[in-house]
Amino acid sequence: MKQIFHFDQLPPPLTEKMLRAELERRRSRRQTGLLTVAAVLMEACLWAAALLLFPTFPVLSLLCLLYSAFSITGGTILILIFTYKRKELLL
């Protein structure tokens, strides 16, 4: 049978390496999203625990809220640093 397409003349538009890189990028984005959701749920549980502990252990409740504040501040700083570095690497 006569071939109507000449596959040897041009390089393929997609290679297995490109497809695997895209798959890894999507997997990484999905994992990052799940990690973010888990962090938000953890902070919500910590706030709920602090509110429930307040009547009996106000010091422990304050420590929970302080830990939450430091955790959120650190996470925000990391997000800002990685966002800045990503823009720097893309340019």
N, C-alpha and C positions, 0 to 999 in steps of 0.2 A: 504494500500500500504506500502511496506517495505521501510524504510528509508535507503539510501545508505551512507549518510553523517551523522556523529555523531557530532553535533554542541555543545554538552554539554561537550565534553572532553577537547577542547582547547579554550583559550580565543580568541575573534575575533581579526584579525590583524588590523582592523580599527574600531574605535568607533565614536559615534556621537560627543563626546567631541573633538577628534582629528580632525575630519572634520570641526567642527566649528572654531577651532583654526587656521586651514589652511585658511579657508574663511576669518577670521578676519585679518590674516597676509597679504593676497592678497589685501584686501580692504585697509589696511593701506599703503601698497606699492603704490597702485594706487592713493590714496589721496596725498601721499607725492610727487609723480611725478607731479600731477596736480598743487600742491602748488608751486613746483619748476618752472614749466612753467609759472605760473602766476607771480611769482617774477621776472623772467627774462623779461617778457613782460612789467611789471611795470617799471623796470629800463630802458628798451628801450624807453618807452614813456617819462620818465623823462629826458633822454638824448635828445630826439627829442624836448621836450619843452624847454630845456636849449638852444639848438641850435637856435630855432626859436625866443626865447626871447633875444638873445644876442645883436642884433642891437639896440633894443629899451630900454631894461632894463639889462645892463650888470651885475649889482650887483645881481639881482634876478637870473640871469642865473648862476652866480658863486655859489650862495647859493644852487641852484638845483644840481649842479655838486658836491658840498661838501657833501650834504645830500646823494647823490648816492654813493659817495666814502665811507662815514661812514657806510651806509647800507650794501654795499658789503663786507666791512671789518668785520662788525659784523656777517654777515651770514657765512662768511668763518671761523671765529673763532668758531661759534656754530657747524658747520659741523666738524671741527677738534676735538672739544671736544667730540661730540657724537660718532665720529668714534673711538676715543681713548677709551672711556668708553665701547663701544660695544666690542672691542677687549679684554678689561680687563674683562668684564663680561663673555665672551665666554671661556676664559682660566681658 
